[in-house]
Amino acid sequence: MLAQQILNGLVVGGVYALFALGFTLVFGIHHLMNLAHGAVFMTGAFVALYSVLAGFPLWTGVLLAIMVCGLLSVVIEITAFRRLRKSGEAEFGAIISTLGADLIIMTFAQKISASEVLRFPFETFPVRIFEFAGLRVSLLQLFMAVSAFVLMLVLFWYLYRTPLGTRVRSVSGNERAAVLCGVNPNVVYFQTFFLSGALAGASGVLIGLAFNSIQYTMGEPFLLRGFVVIVLGGMGSIPGAMIAGLLFGMIQTLTAAYLPAGLTDAIIFSLLFVILLVRPYGLFGKETAGAMRAER
């Protein structure tokens, strides 16, 4: 039973890590919080759902969700971040502007869905159960785990093994020096916001499939949990977000399985408080939080 719950927690934690990676990617580059990230996450689930309802196969819906959410995130960067960033006093303004973007996107989703809880049609994803060493694993869980792992691997490869990723990290470390070296920061901002939105959209589809419950407010709890994950892992730390997401998923699953209902969030936030007392900058964080790092 314990091994089964740990396995379930790892699967859910992989999706949390995917969501948090997009969140911390923007913070690591821009040093600003994107509070519309939860709405982008929700949009991914809606795009995939309506694509399936329109008769498209699920894989098409997943690709559309990734593209639409990536572009939506770019629109948020242009409308809510760019002018504030030029002013040089963007921290508080970004919180207000992205909160406004979040509310606008949620309002559209509320009107489209008529505030109802929507579900994927039965057998949208095949129901298959596999048993191995006493553990039960569904085909959907395997799909979620593999998808999260592949997307995280692609992100790591992009950031640390390609020239474009080198430019992203140079802007994160010192934008002025990067500009003097010929890097166009606006191109970097476009890339990072697109990647952030794409990751949020993919995680929204996975969660929508896992729980088969899609509604316009589904992104808000994940926004709070994503914030906990990046604080726990270390603000701006890509590996920290991944490992903290896995830990968060396991803790959430184990507390829900073995402790009375309603204590899950209290225990998670209590553990976060204790960890931050010992590690004020998170598990992988440093005092100069905000610059995107790769601890190797």
Sequence and secondary structure as in RCSB ss.txt:
>XXXX:A:sequence
MLAQQILNGLVVGGVYALFALGFTLVFGIHHLMNLAHGAVFMTGAFVALYSVLAGFPLWTGVLLAIMVCGLLSVV
IEITAFRRLRKSGEAEFGAIISTLGADLIIMTFAQKISASEVLRFPFETFPVRIFEFAGLRVSLLQLFMAVSAFV
LMLVLFWYLYRTPLGTRVRSVSGNERAAVLCGVNPNVVYFQTFFLSGALAGASGVLIGLAFNSIQYTMGEPFLLR
GFVVIVLGGMGSIPGAMIAGLLFGMIQTLTAAYLPAGLTDAIIFSLLFVILLVRPYGLFGKETAGAMRAER
>XXXX:A:secstr
 HHHHHHHHHHHHHHHHHHHHHHHHHHHHHS   TTHHHHHHHHHHHHHHHHHTT  HHHHHHHHHHHHHHHHHH
HIIIIIHHHHHHT  HHHHHHHHHHHHHHHHHHHHHHHTT  B   TTSS   EEEETTEEEEHHHHHHHHHHHH
HHHHHHHHHHHSHHHHHHHHHHH HHHHHHTT  HHHHHHHHHHHHHHHHHHHHHHHHHHH  B TTTHHHHHHH
HHHHHHHH TTBHHHHHHHHHHHHHHHHHHHHHS TT HHHHHHHHHHHHHHH TT SS  SSTTS B   
